């Protein structure tokens, strides 16, 4: 019983320590603002990120053949990471480069 309690306590502590804050901003060497780590769509809709996010989001055309293939393997959990205009985002976000 004691070992189960310690295991649960350790798991909760590890989860708490591993949690990343959302929408962290920093500046690059040139002073441009950028998001680091995990971010939400709301963060991408704020200046200066909205200038490239909204046009790319609105102009994105779904490749239905690829979407159908993804549906077939949807049991696999994956995250997509990319770097665009100095902004790193994750969790299925997409934009053109």
N, C-alpha and C positions, 0 to 999 in steps of 0.2 A: 504494500500500500504506500509506503514511504517513497519507494522508487518511482511509482506512478505519479505521485504528486510532484516529485522533483523533475521528472520528465516533462510534465505539463508546464510547470513553472519555467523550465529551460526553453521550451518551445514558444511560449508566450513572450518571454524576454527576447529571444532571437528574432521573432517576428517584429517586435517593437523596434529593435535596433536596426533592422534591415529596411524598415519603411523609409521611402524617399519622399521628401516634400514635393508638392506639385508646383509647377509654374515658377521655378526659380529663374531669376534673370541675372545676367552678368554682362560685362562688356568685353569685346574683343580688343586686340591691340590698337585698333583704330578708333576705339570709343563707340563702336556700334553695339547697340543692345542686342542680346541674344538669349534664347531660352536654353536651359540645360536640364538634363534629366527628363522625367515624365512631365507631360503637359497636357492640358485639356484643350478642347476646341475653343472654349471661351478665351483662353490665353492667346490663341492664334488669331482671334478676331479683334485683338487690341493692337493699337499702333506700337511699333512699326511693322509688325508681322502681317497685319491684315492687307497691306499693299501687295504682297505676293500670294498670300494664302487664298483670299477670296477669289481672285481671277482664276487661279489654278483649280480651285475646288469647283467653281461654276462651269469651267470648260472641260472638266474631266469626263471622258466617255468610257463607260464600262465595256470592257472586252467580254462579251457574253460567253464566248467559248472558254476563256480562262476562268470566268466566274463559275461556269458549270463544272469545270475540273476541280476547282477549289471546293465546291459543294460536296464532291465525291470524297474528298479527303478531309472533310470538316472535323472529323474525330481527332485530328492532330492539332494540338494547341501550339500556336506560334505567334511571335511578335515580330513586327517589321521595324527596323531602325533605319533612319536615313538622315543625311545632312544636306540641307538646302539653304543657301543664302546665310550660312552661319547659324542655322537653327536646327538643333537635333530634337527629333520627336520620335515617338514610339507608339506601339499598340495599334497597328493597322492603319495608320495615317498614310496618305499618299499625296504626292505632288510631282509635277514634272520639273526636270532640272534644266 
